[in-house]
């Protein structure tokens, strides 16, 4: 009985996901930030945390990568 209910719930959820509109928030592609906007946001996040320089650089690089950019060599010293 429990297995039947569980199977029915899985099938119902799978069917519901198939019929969801493609314009839902998680499926919509967000507008890409400019490099300067992404840098300002990442710099704000990194300066709030007090790490050593290597950790700050790594955190900043990871943040920029989330926005689709790589760090420029000229911006590394201003972090």
Number of C-alpha atoms within 10 A of each C-alpha: 6 7 8 9 10 11 11 12 12 12 12 11 10 11 11 10 10 9 8 9 9 10 9 9 9 8 9 9 9 8 6 10 12 11 14 9 12 19 21 12 13 20 18 13 14 19 12 8 11 9 12 8 10 9 13 18 17 12 18 24 18 16 21 20 13 12 16 13 16 14 16 9 7 7 9 11 8 6 14
